[in-house]
């Protein structure tokens, strides 16, 4: 499974305005594809997923520490990262 960050959903800079989406890369999803999709990940969901994978023995403790550190670097104004997932 391949994963790549393609954008973010951010809080508005002005109170009372809608959140907005910032796209960093081209997103190509073939019509009808069940192997390519977009996934939204918050800081909380990332850390919960990493912790579960560690507890299930799917990843090492060193890898988990690096990924949790990365998740904690998310800015407070970023609600979600948009991840393009491609299944093999």
N, C-alpha and C positions, 0 to 999 in steps of 0.2 A: 504494500500500500504506500503510495506516495502522497505527501502532504506539502502544500506550499501556501504561505500567507499571501493573499491577493488584495487585502484591504482591511479597513477598520470601520466600525460604527462608533462615532464620537458624540459626546455631549455638545450641545450648542454652546457657543461662547456667550450668547445673550440669554438671560433668564426668560423663560416663557416661550422660547422658540423650539422648534423640533430638532431632534438629533439629526445628524447627517452622515452620509456614507462617503468614505474616501477610498477609491480603488487605485492600487499601485501598479497592477499588471493587467495584461489582457486576460480575459476569462473566456475560455472556449469549452463549451459543454455541448457535445454532439446531441442533436435532437433525439429524444427517446432513450438516451444513454442511462443505464443503471449503474455504470461503473465510475462515472464522474459526477460529483456533487459538491455543493458548498455547505460548510458547517460553520456555525457561529460558536466561538469559544470565549467565555469571560475568564477573568483571572481566577475566580472561585472554581469554575468548572474545570479549568486546566489543573489546578492544584489537587482537586478531588480525584480527577482521572489519574494523575501521576501517583498519588498516594495509593489508590486502588491497585494500579499495575504493580507497584512495589510490593504491596501486601500479598498479591497473588503470585509473586515470584516471576513476573513477566519482564521486569527491568532490574538493573543493578542499583544499589544505593547511590553510587557515584553519579550515574546517569540521572537518577531521580533528583539529586541535589542540584545538578546543573539545570535541569528543566524547571524546577521550582524557583531557582534564582532568576531564570529567564522570565517566568510568569510574574514574579514580583516586580520586575522592571517595567511592566505595563503601566503607563501613565493613568492617573485617576480619571482623566477625561475620556479615556478609551473604554467604551462599554463592552465591545466585543471585537475580537479579531475575526476576519473572514478567511477561512481556510478552504482551499480547493483540495478535495480528496479524490484520488484516482485509485480505484481498486484494481488489483492485478487480475 
